[in-house]
Amino acid sequence: MQLTKISSGGRASRSGFTLIELMMVVAIVAVLAGIMIAVISGTRHTANRKRAAVEIGAIALALDRYKVEFGEYPAVSGGSTNPETMAKCLYQAVSGDGSDMIDGVTDGASSTGEAGSATDGLVFLDTAIYDRDKVRRNNRGFVHADYYLQDPWGRPYRYQKAGDGVETQNPTYDLWSWGNDETGQKPESWITNWQ
């Protein structure tokens, strides 16, 4: 039912919107919302890539500090290529929490965050990025609750030391994140220390 009003000139005027006009407004709002969602998700993707690049830079600096202290970069226990084991080795080397994932080191700690004989509790990772308390609060931080370093997508950072027949992109070690590539099959989307 449409309300009409007779104006003083004798013509009928209507108040309100027709169904077509309302549908047009809803369609315009839906298009604008779609554009905003696309922009926001693209911004989040860019922010995650930048965050991963910054974290890789911080880890690389921490690994260099580790090398200065111990004479070589950490090697993954038993030469494992398991991503979680590699990430735990990386965490233990740069945080000083444990040593059982680092090859050639006396097992002086468990993987529960206790300082071990490997680093004597030395923290090589900048405390502005590494926050041990975040481990106990949630799994969304830089350090996963299972004590490994994780990227902004929640997957372990990859680490591989050069040597002993291991082929790496760098002469010392490779450090990378798969980025938003869930399968690890698209190297062009990775964030690495060799590009």
FIKOLZA-1660 file (N, C-alpha, C; in steps of 0.1 Angstrom, whole numbers, plus 5000, padded with zeros to 4 digits):
% residues 195
   i   px   py   pz ch aa at
   1 5009 4988 5000  A  M  N
   1 5000 5000 5000  A  M CA
   1 5009 5012 5000  A  M  C
   2 5006 5021 4991  A  Q  N
   2 5014 5033 4990  A  Q CA
   2 5006 5045 4994  A  Q  C
   3 5012 5053 5002  A  L  N
   3 5005 5065 5007  A  L CA
   3 5006 5076 4997  A  L  C
   4 4995 5082 4995  A  T  N
   4 4995 5094 4986  A  T CA
   4 4989 5106 4993  A  T  C
   5 4994 5117 4988  A  K  N
   5 4989 5129 4994  A  K CA
   5 4986 5139 4983  A  K  C
   6 4974 5145 4984  A  I  N
   6 4970 5154 4973  A  I CA
   6 4976 5168 4977  A  I  C
   7 4984 5173 4968  A  S  N
   7 4990 5186 4970  A  S CA
   7 4980 5197 4967  A  S  C
   8 4983 5209 4970  A  S  N
   8 4974 5220 4968  A  S CA
   8 4972 5222 4953  A  S  C
   9 4981 5218 4944  A  G  N
   9 4980 5219 4930  A  G CA
   9 4971 5209 4924  A  G  C
  10 4966 5199 4932  A  G  N
  10 4957 5189 4927  A  G CA
  10 4964 5176 4922  A  G  C
  11 4978 5176 4923  A  R  N
  11 4985 5164 4919  A  R CA
  11 4988 5155 4931  A  R  C
  12 4988 5142 4928  A  A  N
  12 4991 5133 4939  A  A CA
  12 5006 5132 4941  A  A  C
  13 5011 5132 4953  A  S  N
  13 5025 5130 4955  A  S CA
  13 5027 5118 4964  A  S  C
  14 5037 5111 4963  A  R  N
  14 5039 5099 4971  A  R CA
  14 5050 5101 4982  A  R  C
  15 5049 5094 4993  A  S  N
  15 5059 5094 5003  A  S CA
  15 5064 5080 5005  A  S  C
  16 5077 5078 5007  A  G  N
  16 5083 5065 5009  A  G CA
  16 5090 5060 4996  A  G  C
  17 5095 5048 4996  A  F  N
  17 5103 5042 4985  A  F CA
  17 5095 5031 4979  A  F  C
  18 5098 5029 4966  A  T  N
  18 5092 5017 4960  A  T CA
  18 5101 5005 4962  A  T  C
  19 5096 4993 4960  A  L  N
  19 5104 4981 4962  A  L CA
  19 5117 4981 4953  A  L  C
  20 5116 4986 4941  A  I  N
  20 5127 4987 4932  A  I CA
  20 5138 4996 4937  A  I  C
  21 5134 5007 4942  A  E  N
  21 5143 5017 4948  A  E CA
  21 5151 5010 4960  A  E  C
  22 5143 5004 4969  A  L  N
  22 5149 4997 4980  A  L CA
  22 5159 4986 4976  A  L  C
  23 5155 4978 4966  A  M  N
  23 5164 4968 4961  A  M CA
  23 5177 4974 4955  A  M  C
  24 5176 4985 4948  A  M  N
  24 5188 4992 4943  A  M CA
  24 5197 4996 4954  A  M  C
  25 5192 5002 4965  A  V  N
  25 5200 5006 4976  A  V CA
  25 5207 4994 4983  A  V  C
  26 5199 4983 4985  A  V  N
  26 5205 4971 4990  A  V CA
  26 5216 4966 4981  A  V  C
  27 5214 4966 4968  A  A  N
  27 5225 4961 4959  A  A CA
  27 5237 4970 4959  A  A  C
  28 5236 4983 4960  A  I  N
  28 5247 4992 4961  A  I CA
  28 5255 4989 4974  A  I  C
  29 5248 4988 4985  A  V  N
  29 5254 4985 4998  A  V CA
  29 5262 4972 4997  A  V  C
  30 5256 4962 4991  A  A  N
  30 5262 4949 4990  A  A CA
  30 5275 4950 4982  A  A  C
  31 5275 4957 4971  A  V  N
  31 5287 4959 4963  A  V CA
  31 5298 4966 4970  A  V  C
  32 5294 4977 4977  A  L  N
  32 5304 4984 4986  A  L CA
  32 5310 4975 4997  A  L  C
  33 5301 4967 5003  A  A  N
  33 5306 4958 5014  A  A CA
  33 5316 4948 5008  A  A  C
  34 5313 4943 4996  A  G  N
  34 5322 4933 4989  A  G CA
  34 5335 4939 4986  A  G  C
  35 5335 4952 4982  A  I  N
  35 5348 4959 4979  A  I CA
  35 5356 4961 4991  A  I  C
  36 5349 4965 5002  A  M  N
  36 5356 4967 5015  A  M CA
  36 5362 4954 5020  A  M  C
  37 5355 4943 5019  A  I  N
  37 5360 4930 5024  A  I CA
  37 5373 4926 5016  A  I  C
  38 5372 4928 5003  A  A  N
  38 5384 4925 4995  A  A CA
  38 5396 4934 4998  A  A  C
  39 5393 4946 5001  A  V  N
  39 5404 4956 5005  A  V CA
  39 5410 4952 5018  A  V  C
  40 5402 4948 5028  A  I  N
  40 5406 4945 5041  A  I CA
  40 5414 4932 5041  A  I  C
  41 5409 4922 5033  A  S  N
  41 5417 4909 5033  A  S CA
  41 5430 4911 5026  A  S  C
  42 5430 4919 5016  A  G  N
  42 5443 4922 5009  A  G CA
  42 5453 4929 5018  A  G  C
  43 5448 4938 5026  A  T  N
  43 5456 4945 5036  A  T CA
  43 5461 4935 5046  A  T  C
  44 5453 4926 5051  A  R  N
  44 5457 4916 5061  A  R CA
  44 5468 4908 5055  A  R  C
  45 5467 4903 5043  A  H  N
  45 5477 4895 5036  A  H CA
  45 5490 4902 5035  A  H  C
  46 5490 4915 5031  A  T  N
  46 5502 4923 5030  A  T CA
  46 5508 4925 5044  A  T  C
  47 5500 4928 5054  A  A  N
  47 5505 4929 5068  A  A CA
  47 5512 4917 5073  A  A  C
  48 5506 4905 5070  A  N  N
  48 5511 4892 5074  A  N CA
  48 5525 4890 5068  A  N  C
  49 5526 4893 5055  A  R  N
  49 5539 4891 5048  A  R CA
  49 5549 4900 5054  A  R  C
  50 5546 4913 5056  A  K  N
  50 5556 4922 5062  A  K CA
  50 5560 4917 5076  A  K  C
  51 5550 4912 5084  A  R  N
  51 5553 4908 5098  A  R CA
  51 5562 4896 5097  A  R  C
  52 5560 4886 5088  A  A  N
  52 5568 4875 5086  A  A CA
  52 5583 4879 5082  A  A  C
  53 5584 4888 5073  A  A  N
  53 5597 4893 5069  A  A CA
  53 5605 4899 5081  A  A  C
  54 5598 4907 5089  A  V  N
  54 5604 4913 5101  A  V CA
  54 5608 4902 5111  A  V  C
  55 5600 4892 5113  A  E  N
  55 5603 4881 5122  A  E CA
  55 5615 4873 5117  A  E  C
  56 5615 4870 5104  A  I  N
  56 5626 4863 5098  A  I CA
  56 5639 4871 5100  A  I  C
  57 5639 4884 5098  A  G  N
  57 5650 4892 5101  A  G CA
  57 5655 4892 5115  A  G  C
  58 5646 4892 5124  A  A  N
  58 5649 4891 5139  A  A CA
  58 5655 4877 5142  A  A  C
  59 5649 4867 5136  A  I  N
  59 5654 4853 5139  A  I CA
  59 5669 4852 5133  A  I  C
  60 5671 4858 5121  A  A  N
  60 5684 4857 5115  A  A CA
  60 5694 4864 5123  A  A  C
  61 5691 4876 5129  A  L  N
  61 5700 4883 5138  A  L CA
  61 5703 4875 5150  A  L  C
  62 5693 4868 5156  A  A  N
  62 5694 4860 5168  A  A CA
  62 5703 4848 5164  A  A  C
  63 5702 4842 5152  A  L  N
  63 5710 4831 5148  A  L CA
  63 5725 4835 5147  A  L  C
  64 5727 4847 5142  A  D  N
  64 5741 4853 5141  A  D CA
  64 5747 4855 5155  A  D  C
  65 5739 4859 5164  A  R  N
  65 5743 4860 5178  A  R CA
  65 5747 4847 5184  A  R  C
  66 5738 4837 5181  A  Y  N
  66 5741 4823 5185  A  Y CA
  66 5755 4818 5180  A  Y  C
  67 5757 4821 5167  A  K  N
  67 5770 4817 5161  A  K CA
  67 5782 4823 5167  A  K  C
  68 5780 4836 5171  A  V  N
  68 5791 4843 5177  A  V CA
  68 5794 4837 5191  A  V  C
  69 5784 4833 5198  A  E  N
  69 5786 4827 5211  A  E CA
  69 5791 4813 5211  A  E  C
  70 5786 4805 5201  A  F  N
  70 5790 4790 5201  A  F CA
  70 5798 4786 5189  A  F  C
  71 5801 4795 5180  A  G  N
  71 5810 4791 5169  A  G CA
  71 5804 4785 5157  A  G  C
  72 5791 4782 5157  A  E  N
  72 5784 4776 5146  A  E CA
  72 5769 4778 5148  A  E  C
  73 5762 4777 5137  A  Y  N
  73 5748 4778 5137  A  Y CA
  73 5742 4765 5143  A  Y  C
  74 5730 4765 5149  A  P  N
  74 5725 4753 5155  A  P CA
  74 5721 4743 5144  A  P  C
  75 5722 4730 5147  A  A  N
  75 5718 4720 5138  A  A CA
  75 5706 4712 5144  A  A  C
  76 5697 4709 5136  A  V  N
  76 5685 4702 5141  A  V CA
  76 5689 4688 5146  A  V  C
  77 5684 4684 5157  A  S  N
  77 5688 4671 5163  A  S CA
  77 5685 4660 5154  A  S  C
  78 5695 4651 5152  A  G  N
  78 5694 4640 5143  A  G CA
  78 5692 4643 5128  A  G  C
  79 5694 4655 5125  A  G  N
  79 5692 4659 5111  A  G CA
  79 5678 4659 5106  A  G  C
  80 5668 4659 5115  A  S  N
  80 5654 4658 5112  A  S CA
  80 5650 4669 5102  A  S  C
  81 5641 4666 5093  A  T  N
  81 5635 4676 5084  A  T CA
  81 5620 4679 5088  A  T  C
  82 5616 4673 5099  A  N  N
  82 5602 4675 5104  A  N CA
  82 5601 4690 5107  A  N  C
  83 5591 4697 5101  A  P  N
  83 5590 4712 5103  A  P CA
  83 5588 4716 5117  A  P  C
  84 5581 4708 5125  A  E  N
  84 5579 4711 5139  A  E CA
  84 5592 4710 5147  A  E  C
  85 5600 4699 5144  A  T  N
  85 5613 4697 5151  A  T CA
  85 5622 4708 5147  A  T  C
  86 5623 4712 5134  A  M  N
  86 5631 4723 5130  A  M CA
  86 5628 4736 5137  A  M  C
  87 5615 4738 5138  A  A  N
  87 5610 4750 5145  A  A CA
  87 5613 4750 5160  A  A  C
  88 5613 4738 5166  A  K  N
  88 5616 4737 5180  A  K CA
  88 5631 4740 5182  A  K  C
  89 5639 4734 5173  A  C  N
  89 5654 4737 5174  A  C CA
  89 5657 4752 5173  A  C  C
  90 5650 4758 5164  A  L  N
  90 5652 4772 5161  A  L CA
  90 5648 4780 5174  A  L  C
  91 5636 4776 5180  A  Y  N
  91 5632 4783 5192  A  Y CA
  91 5642 4781 5203  A  Y  C
  92 5646 4769 5205  A  Q  N
  92 5656 4766 5216  A  Q CA
  92 5669 4774 5214  A  Q  C
  93 5673 4775 5202  A  A  N
  93 5686 4782 5199  A  A CA
  93 5685 4797 5202  A  A  C
  94 5674 4803 5198  A  V  N
  94 5674 4818 5199  A  V CA
  94 5668 4822 5212  A  V  C
  95 5660 4814 5219  A  S  N
  95 5654 4818 5232  A  S CA
  95 5661 4814 5244  A  S  C
  96 5670 4803 5243  A  G  N
  96 5677 4798 5255  A  G CA
  96 5668 4789 5263  A  G  C
  97 5656 4785 5258  A  D  N
  97 5647 4776 5265  A  D CA
  97 5649 4762 5260  A  D  C
  98 5658 4754 5267  A  G  N
  98 5659 4740 5263  A  G CA
  98 5671 4738 5253  A  G  C
  99 5674 4725 5251  A  S  N
  99 5685 4722 5242  A  S CA
  99 5683 4708 5236  A  S  C
 100 5673 4701 5238  A  D  N
 100 5671 4687 5234  A  D CA
 100 5669 4686 5219  A  D  C
 101 5666 4697 5212  A  M  N
 101 5663 4697 5197  A  M CA
 101 5675 4701 5189  A  M  C
 102 5686 4705 5197  A  I  N
 102 5698 4710 5190  A  I CA
 102 5708 4699 5190  A  I  C
 103 5713 4695 5178  A  D  N
 103 5722 4684 5176  A  D CA
 103 5736 4688 5182  A  D  C
 104 5742 4678 5189  A  G  N
 104 5756 4680 5194  A  G CA
 104 5756 4687 5207  A  G  C
 105 5745 4689 5213  A  V  N
 105 5744 4697 5226  A  V CA
 105 5740 4687 5237  A  V  C
 106 5746 4688 5248  A  T  N
 106 5742 4680 5259  A  T CA
 106 5728 4683 5263  A  T  C
 107 5720 4672 5264  A  D  N
 107 5706 4675 5268  A  D CA
 107 5704 4679 5282  A  D  C
 108 5703 4692 5284  A  G  N
 108 5703 4698 5297  A  G CA
 108 5689 4703 5300  A  G  C
 109 5679 4701 5292  A  A  N
 109 5666 4707 5295  A  A CA
 109 5656 4699 5287  A  A  C
 110 5644 4701 5291  A  S  N
 110 5632 4695 5283  A  S CA
 110 5627 4705 5274  A  S  C
 111 5617 4702 5266  A  S  N
 111 5611 4712 5257  A  S CA
 111 5600 4719 5263  A  S  C
 112 5600 4720 5276  A  T  N
 112 5590 4727 5284  A  T CA
 112 5594 4741 5287  A  T  C
 113 5604 4746 5282  A  G  N
 113 5608 4760 5284  A  G CA
 113 5618 4762 5295  A  G  C
 114 5624 4752 5300  A  E  N
 114 5634 4754 5311  A  E CA
 114 5647 4756 5304  A  E  C
 115 5655 4766 5310  A  A  N
 115 5668 4769 5304  A  A CA
 115 5677 4757 5305  A  A  C
 116 5685 4754 5295  A  G  N
 116 5693 4742 5294  A  G CA
 116 5708 4746 5293  A  G  C
 117 5716 4736 5292  A  S  N
 117 5731 4738 5291  A  S CA
 117 5735 4743 5278  A  S  C
 118 5727 4742 5268  A  A  N
 118 5731 4746 5254  A  A CA
 118 5734 4761 5254  A  A  C
 119 5725 4769 5260  A  T  N
 119 5727 4783 5259  A  T CA
 119 5728 4790 5273  A  T  C
 120 5727 4782 5283  A  D  N
 120 5727 4787 5297  A  D CA
 120 5717 4798 5299  A  D  C
 121 5706 4797 5292  A  G  N
 121 5695 4807 5294  A  G CA
 121 5697 4820 5286  A  G  C
 122 5707 4820 5277  A  L  N
 122 5710 4832 5269  A  L CA
 122 5699 4834 5259  A  L  C
 123 5693 4846 5259  A  V  N
 123 5682 4849 5249  A  V CA
 123 5688 4857 5238  A  V  C
 124 5689 4852 5226  A  F  N
 124 5695 4858 5215  A  F CA
 124 5684 4866 5207  A  F  C
 125 5672 4863 5209  A  L  N
 125 5661 4869 5202  A  L CA
 125 5657 4882 5209  A  L  C
 126 5655 4893 5202  A  D  N
 126 5651 4906 5208  A  D CA
 126 5638 4904 5216  A  D  C
 127 5638 4909 5228  A  T  N
 127 5627 4907 5237  A  T CA
 127 5615 4915 5232  A  T  C
 128 5616 4924 5223  A  A  N
 128 5605 4932 5218  A  A CA
 128 5596 4922 5209  A  A  C
 129 5603 4912 5203  A  I  N
 129 5595 4903 5195  A  I CA
 129 5592 4890 5203  A  I  C
 130 5602 4885 5210  A  Y  N
 130 5600 4873 5218  A  Y CA
 130 5594 4876 5231  A  Y  C
 131 5582 4871 5234  A  D  N
 131 5576 4874 5247  A  D CA
 131 5572 4860 5253  A  D  C
 132 5580 4855 5262  A  R  N
 132 5577 4842 5267  A  R CA
 132 5563 4840 5273  A  R  C
 133 5558 4851 5279  A  D  N
 133 5545 4851 5285  A  D CA
 133 5533 4848 5275  A  D  C
 134 5535 4853 5263  A  K  N
 134 5525 4850 5253  A  K CA
 134 5523 4835 5250  A  K  C
 135 5533 4827 5253  A  V  N
 135 5532 4813 5251  A  V CA
 135 5521 4807 5259  A  V  C
 136 5520 4812 5271  A  R  N
 136 5510 4807 5280  A  R CA
 136 5496 4813 5278  A  R  C
 137 5496 4824 5271  A  R  N
 137 5483 4831 5269  A  R CA
 137 5475 4825 5257  A  R  C
 138 5481 4823 5246  A  N  N
 138 5474 4818 5234  A  N CA
 138 5484 4812 5224  A  N  C
 139 5479 4807 5214  A  N  N
 139 5487 4801 5203  A  N CA
 139 5488 4810 5191  A  N  C
 140 5484 4822 5192  A  R  N
 140 5484 4831 5180  A  R CA
 140 5496 4840 5180  A  R  C
 141 5505 4839 5190  A  G  N
 141 5517 4848 5190  A  G CA
 141 5528 4842 5182  A  G  C
 142 5539 4848 5183  A  F  N
 142 5551 4844 5176  A  F CA
 142 5556 4830 5181  A  F  C
 143 5554 4827 5194  A  V  N
 143 5559 4815 5200  A  V CA
 143 5546 4806 5202  A  V  C
 144 5546 4794 5196  A  H  N
 144 5535 4785 5198  A  H CA
 144 5536 4779 5212  A  H  C
 145 5524 4774 5217  A  A  N
 145 5524 4768 5231  A  A CA
 145 5532 4756 5232  A  A  C
 146 5535 4749 5220  A  D  N
 146 5544 4737 5220  A  D CA
 146 5558 4741 5219  A  D  C
 147 5562 4754 5221  A  Y  N
 147 5575 4759 5221  A  Y CA
 147 5582 4757 5207  A  Y  C
 148 5576 4763 5197  A  Y  N
 148 5583 4765 5185  A  Y CA
 148 5579 4779 5179  A  Y  C
 149 5587 4784 5170  A  L  N
 149 5584 4797 5164  A  L CA
 149 5574 4795 5152  A  L  C
 150 5564 4803 5152  A  Q  N
 150 5554 4802 5142  A  Q CA
 150 5552 4815 5134  A  Q  C
 151 5548 4813 5122  A  D  N
 151 5546 4825 5113  A  D CA
 151 5532 4831 5115  A  D  C
 152 5529 4842 5109  A  P  N
 152 5516 4848 5111  A  P CA
 152 5504 4840 5107  A  P  C
 153 5507 4829 5099  A  W  N
 153 5496 4820 5095  A  W CA
 153 5495 4808 5104  A  W  C
 154 5503 4808 5115  A  G  N
 154 5502 4798 5125  A  G CA
 154 5509 4785 5122  A  G  C
 155 5518 4785 5112  A  R  N
 155 5526 4774 5108  A  R CA
 155 5541 4776 5113  A  R  C
 156 5548 4765 5116  A  P  N
 156 5562 4766 5120  A  P CA
 156 5571 4773 5110  A  P  C
 157 5580 4782 5114  A  Y  N
 157 5590 4787 5105  A  Y CA
 157 5599 4775 5102  A  Y  C
 158 5604 4775 5089  A  R  N
 158 5613 4764 5085  A  R CA
 158 5627 4769 5086  A  R  C
 159 5636 4760 5090  A  Y  N
 159 5650 4763 5092  A  Y CA
 159 5658 4751 5088  A  Y  C
 160 5669 4753 5080  A  Q  N
 160 5678 4743 5076  A  Q CA
 160 5692 4748 5076  A  Q  C
 161 5701 4742 5083  A  K  N
 161 5715 4745 5084  A  K CA
 161 5722 4739 5072  A  K  C
 162 5731 4747 5065  A  A  N
 162 5739 4742 5054  A  A CA
 162 5749 4732 5059  A  A  C
 163 5754 4723 5050  A  G  N
 163 5765 4714 5054  A  G CA
 163 5760 4700 5054  A  G  C
 164 5770 4691 5055  A  D  N
 164 5767 4676 5056  A  D CA
 164 5759 4672 5045  A  D  C
 165 5761 4677 5033  A  G  N
 165 5754 4672 5021  A  G CA
 165 5740 4678 5019  A  G  C
 166 5736 4688 5028  A  V  N
 166 5723 4694 5027  A  V CA
 166 5724 4706 5018  A  V  C
 167 5716 4706 5008  A  E  N
 167 5716 4717 4998  A  E CA
 167 5707 4728 5003  A  E  C
 168 5712 4740 5004  A  T  N
 168 5705 4752 5009  A  T CA
 168 5707 4763 4999  A  T  C
 169 5698 4773 4999  A  Q  N
 169 5699 4785 4991  A  Q CA
 169 5711 4794 4995  A  Q  C
 170 5713 4795 5008  A  N  N
 170 5724 4803 5014  A  N CA
 170 5736 4794 5018  A  N  C
 171 5748 4800 5019  A  P  N
 171 5759 4791 5023  A  P CA
 171 5759 4788 5038  A  P  C
 172 5751 4794 5046  A  T  N
 172 5750 4792 5060  A  T CA
 172 5738 4784 5065  A  T  C
 173 5726 4790 5062  A  Y  N
 173 5714 4783 5066  A  Y CA
 173 5702 4790 5058  A  Y  C
 174 5691 4783 5057  A  D  N
 174 5679 4788 5051  A  D CA
 174 5669 4790 5062  A  D  C
 175 5661 4800 5061  A  L  N
 175 5650 4803 5070  A  L CA
 175 5639 4809 5062  A  L  C
 176 5627 4802 5064  A  W  N
 176 5616 4807 5055  A  W CA
 176 5602 4803 5061  A  W  C
 177 5592 4810 5056  A  S  N
 177 5578 4807 5059  A  S CA
 177 5571 4804 5046  A  S  C
 178 5561 4795 5046  A  W  N
 178 5554 4793 5034  A  W CA
 178 5544 4804 5030  A  W  C
 179 5543 4814 5039  A  G  N
 179 5533 4824 5037  A  G CA
 179 5519 4819 5037  A  G  C
 180 5511 4823 5027  A  N  N
 180 5497 4818 5027  A  N CA
 180 5496 4805 5018  A  N  C
 181 5507 4799 5014  A  D  N
 181 5507 4787 5007  A  D CA
 181 5506 4775 5017  A  D  C
 182 5494 4769 5018  A  E  N
 182 5492 4759 5028  A  E CA
 182 5499 4746 5025  A  E  C
 183 5502 4743 5013  A  T  N
 183 5508 4731 5009  A  T CA
 183 5524 4731 5007  A  T  C
 184 5529 4743 5007  A  G  N
 184 5543 4745 5005  A  G CA
 184 5548 4742 4990  A  G  C
 185 5539 4742 4981  A  Q  N
 185 5542 4739 4967  A  Q CA
 185 5544 4751 4958  A  Q  C
 186 5542 4763 4964  A  K  N
 186 5544 4776 4956  A  K CA
 186 5555 4784 4962  A  K  C
 187 5567 4782 4958  A  P  N
 187 5578 4789 4964  A  P CA
 187 5578 4804 4961  A  P  C
 188 5570 4808 4951  A  E  N
 188 5569 4823 4948  A  E CA
 188 5561 4830 4959  A  E  C
 189 5554 4823 4967  A  S  N
 189 5546 4830 4978  A  S CA
 189 5553 4829 4991  A  S  C
 190 5565 4822 4992  A  W  N
 190 5572 4821 5004  A  W CA
 190 5578 4834 5008  A  W  C
 191 5581 4835 5021  A  I  N
 191 5589 4847 5026  A  I CA
 191 5602 4840 5031  A  I  C
 192 5613 4844 5026  A  T  N
 192 5626 4837 5029  A  T CA
 192 5637 4847 5033  A  T  C
 193 5648 4841 5037  A  N  N
 193 5660 4849 5040  A  N CA
 193 5670 4849 5028  A  N  C
 194 5666 4843 5017  A  W  N
 194 5675 4843 5005  A  W CA
 194 5670 4851 4993  A  W  C
 195 5659 4858 4995  A  Q  N
 195 5654 4866 4984  A  Q CA
 195 5655 4881 4987  A  Q  C
% end
